[in-house]
Amino acid sequence: MGVMAPEVSVTVGGTDLVKNLSCIMGDVEVSLSMDGESSAVVEIVEAYDHKNHQITAAIADILAVGKKMEISMGYAGGKGKVFSGYLDEVELEFRIDTAGVLRLKGYDVVRLLKNSSRYRIYTEQSCSAVFSSIMGEYSWLCSGKVDAGDNLDEVRTWRQEGSDFDFIIDELVKHHQAEREFYVSLGAAHYTKPDASEREVLVWNAGTGCLGFKTEIHYVNHVVQVQGYSAGYERFTGESDACMGGADSGASKGMRVYQTAEADTSAGAKAMAEQFAKRDVAAGKRISVSMTGKKELLTGAYVKVEELDPLWNGTYRIREARHILNKEGYRTKMILEGC
């Protein structure tokens, strides 16, 4: 079997820069994150027309910042989307060895959510409805993926002061639906419960196209407290220890408090505290991996680790991923977190 040649396609405003405009690509790097914004940097070489003193006309016509930007990577006949966002910045740089390098920088919707600043009041019957209302303003760039079923018995009021991103994280997740998570992947904004039953995109061991890896284990020693409430705002509290490591018997424990309307009984609050404690312990294990490029390795996806070491074998999620295409080929670097 011959060596597979890596390929990339970049579209801006629906126009494929390689296929439609015959652009010559330089380095392409996509950085993905579950915890914040994802970004992409694309280099186009020989992009300057020295005779006419301007960016090559065909390219200039479509490079308006603010247009939707998508990137696919892979190999001949097998590319897959790894980035969906918008074109935020265009740079032109001259080098001795090139005829001008055009650098495109893109970000996903998280950048816009963070840069927003507003005072707004929502009157809705659920956090999901509030979330959908917020994301509706970004529908040109991003769709919403929401777990329904969190309706309250009555309509209530939410007050926002600050960015859309902070409001979603602090109010809709931390203070009301702690069993949910918020992250953006490939143009879909997730306000959902983690589902470990999802099929793994990769079963990984040190021999699976691995170029290098590093394992980490972190000390965890705190009490998880879940504060729940019923539709009538009756309060319920449950606690569970989250501990990994050899703490001295006298070591003090910290506390992490989670609030959610899903824990509407004492037993429910206790069960959820145990679930969160188990999750916090698992998250103390991390693996950083560098490997040959795989388009399927996107943030939020699950990876099963085998034949590494009993301490680290198990199921992980991709918290961060970088897809890099340059003269060295196509590589993917990812950070896995236990779950």
Solvent accessible surface area in square Angstrom, and as a share of the most:
residue,aa,sasa,rsa
1,M,231,1.03
2,G,62,0.59
3,V,153,0.88
4,M,116,0.52
5,A,62,0.48
6,P,51,0.32
7,E,67,0.30
8,V,21,0.12
9,S,19,0.12
10,V,0,0.00
11,T,34,0.20
12,V,1,0.00
13,G,46,0.45
14,G,71,0.69
15,T,33,0.19
16,D,23,0.12
17,L,0,0.00
18,V,56,0.32
19,K,166,0.70
20,N,91,0.47
21,L,45,0.22
22,S,90,0.58
23,C,12,0.07
24,I,92,0.47
25,M,39,0.17
26,G,25,0.24
27,D,70,0.36
28,V,0,0.00
29,E,55,0.25
30,V,0,0.00
31,S,38,0.25
32,L,16,0.08
33,S,22,0.14
34,M,9,0.04
35,D,81,0.42
36,G,13,0.13
37,E,51,0.23
38,S,5,0.03
39,S,29,0.18
40,A,1,0.01
41,V,53,0.30
42,V,0,0.00
43,E,19,0.08
44,I,0,0.00
45,V,29,0.17
46,E,108,0.48
47,A,0,0.00
48,Y,44,0.17
49,D,40,0.21
50,H,100,0.45
51,K,178,0.76
52,N,88,0.45
53,H,146,0.65
54,Q,82,0.37
55,I,43,0.22
56,T,48,0.28
57,A,54,0.42
58,A,49,0.38
59,I,8,0.04
60,A,49,0.38
61,D,114,0.59
62,I,25,0.13
63,L,22,0.11
64,A,52,0.40
65,V,90,0.52
66,G,37,0.36
67,K,68,0.29
68,K,77,0.33
69,M,0,0.00
70,E,44,0.20
71,I,0,0.00
72,S,24,0.15
73,M,0,0.00
74,G,2,0.02
75,Y,46,0.17
76,A,71,0.55
77,G,91,0.87
78,G,31,0.29
79,K,81,0.34
80,G,18,0.17
81,K,81,0.34
82,V,0,0.00
83,F,2,0.01
84,S,9,0.06
85,G,1,0.01
86,Y,12,0.04
87,L,0,0.00
88,D,50,0.26
89,E,66,0.30
90,V,48,0.27
91,E,52,0.23
92,L,67,0.33
93,E,64,0.29
94,F,109,0.45
95,R,90,0.33
96,I,186,0.94
97,D,119,0.62
98,T,39,0.23
99,A,35,0.27
100,G,0,0.00
101,V,0,0.00
102,L,0,0.00
103,R,36,0.13
104,L,0,0.00
105,K,51,0.22
106,G,0,0.00
107,Y,34,0.13
108,D,6,0.03
109,V,2,0.01
110,V,3,0.01
111,R,61,0.22
112,L,47,0.23
113,L,0,0.00
114,K,83,0.35
115,N,104,0.53
116,S,20,0.13
117,S,98,0.63
118,R,71,0.26
119,Y,135,0.51
120,R,48,0.18
121,I,85,0.43
122,Y,12,0.04
123,T,88,0.51
124,E,55,0.24
125,Q,69,0.31
126,S,5,0.03
127,C,6,0.04
128,S,11,0.07
129,A,32,0.25
130,V,0,0.00
131,F,1,0.00
132,S,60,0.39
133,S,49,0.32
134,I,0,0.00
135,M,8,0.04
136,G,43,0.42
137,E,89,0.40
138,Y,16,0.06
139,S,82,0.53
140,W,127,0.45
141,L,6,0.03
142,C,5,0.03
143,S,68,0.44
144,G,47,0.45
145,K,108,0.46
146,V,49,0.28
147,D,48,0.25
148,A,90,0.70
149,G,71,0.68
150,D,11,0.06
151,N,108,0.55
152,L,24,0.12
153,D,114,0.59
154,E,96,0.43
155,V,87,0.50
156,R,55,0.20
157,T,66,0.38
158,W,2,0.01
159,R,138,0.50
160,Q,1,0.00
161,E,129,0.58
162,G,29,0.28
163,S,12,0.08
164,D,0,0.00
165,F,26,0.11
166,D,76,0.39
167,F,15,0.06
168,I,0,0.00
169,I,40,0.20
170,D,61,0.32
171,E,40,0.18
172,L,0,0.00
173,V,18,0.10
174,K,111,0.47
175,H,88,0.39
176,H,18,0.08
177,Q,3,0.02
178,A,7,0.05
179,E,8,0.04
180,R,7,0.03
181,E,30,0.13
182,F,16,0.07
183,Y,18,0.07
184,V,5,0.03
185,S,20,0.13
186,L,66,0.33
187,G,14,0.14
188,A,24,0.18
189,A,0,0.00
190,H,24,0.11
191,Y,0,0.00
192,T,13,0.08
193,K,86,0.36
194,P,56,0.35
195,D,64,0.33
196,A,72,0.56
197,S,99,0.64
198,E,88,0.39
199,R,210,0.77
200,E,52,0.23
201,V,60,0.34
202,L,20,0.10
203,V,74,0.43
204,W,0,0.00
205,N,37,0.19
206,A,49,0.38
207,G,67,0.65
208,T,37,0.21
209,G,35,0.34
210,C,31,0.19
211,L,105,0.52
212,G,32,0.30
213,F,88,0.37
214,K,119,0.50
215,T,39,0.23
216,E,52,0.23
217,I,77,0.39
218,H,92,0.41
219,Y,135,0.51
220,V,15,0.08
221,N,17,0.09
222,H,15,0.06
223,V,24,0.14
224,V,0,0.00
225,Q,27,0.12
226,V,0,0.00
227,Q,51,0.23
228,G,0,0.00
229,Y,13,0.05
230,S,25,0.16
231,A,38,0.30
232,G,67,0.64
233,Y,86,0.33
234,E,108,0.49
235,R,152,0.55
236,F,33,0.14
237,T,77,0.44
238,G,6,0.06
239,E,74,0.33
240,S,20,0.13
241,D,87,0.45
242,A,0,0.00
243,C,62,0.37
244,M,27,0.12
245,G,56,0.54
246,G,81,0.78
247,A,37,0.29
248,D,113,0.58
249,S,130,0.84
250,G,72,0.69
251,A,41,0.32
252,S,103,0.67
253,K,90,0.38
254,G,42,0.40
255,M,101,0.45
256,R,124,0.45
257,V,73,0.42
258,Y,36,0.14
259,Q,48,0.21
260,T,0,0.00
261,A,21,0.16
262,E,57,0.26
263,A,1,0.00
264,D,73,0.38
265,T,67,0.39
266,S,69,0.44
267,A,76,0.59
268,G,24,0.23
269,A,0,0.00
270,K,90,0.38
271,A,58,0.45
272,M,26,0.12
273,A,0,0.00
274,E,86,0.38
275,Q,103,0.46
276,F,1,0.00
277,A,5,0.04
278,K,157,0.66
279,R,79,0.29
280,D,12,0.06
281,V,38,0.22
282,A,22,0.17
283,A,32,0.24
284,G,6,0.05
285,K,45,0.19
286,R,64,0.23
287,I,0,0.00
288,S,33,0.21
289,V,4,0.02
290,S,24,0.15
291,M,0,0.00
292,T,61,0.36
293,G,4,0.04
294,K,63,0.27
295,K,58,0.24
296,E,78,0.35
297,L,1,0.00
298,L,28,0.14
299,T,7,0.04
300,G,6,0.05
301,A,17,0.13
302,Y,4,0.02
303,V,0,0.00
304,K,78,0.33
305,V,2,0.01
306,E,58,0.26
307,E,142,0.63
308,L,40,0.20
309,D,58,0.30
310,P,121,0.76
311,L,76,0.38
312,W,41,0.14
313,N,62,0.32
314,G,31,0.30
315,T,46,0.27
316,Y,5,0.02
317,R,17,0.06
318,I,0,0.00
319,R,42,0.15
320,E,69,0.31
321,A,1,0.01
322,R,93,0.34
323,H,0,0.00
324,I,12,0.06
325,L,20,0.10
326,N,42,0.21
327,K,200,0.85
328,E,125,0.56
329,G,20,0.19
330,Y,12,0.04
331,R,41,0.15
332,T,0,0.00
333,K,69,0.29
334,M,4,0.02
335,I,48,0.24
336,L,0,0.00
337,E,28,0.13
338,G,7,0.07
339,C,61,0.36
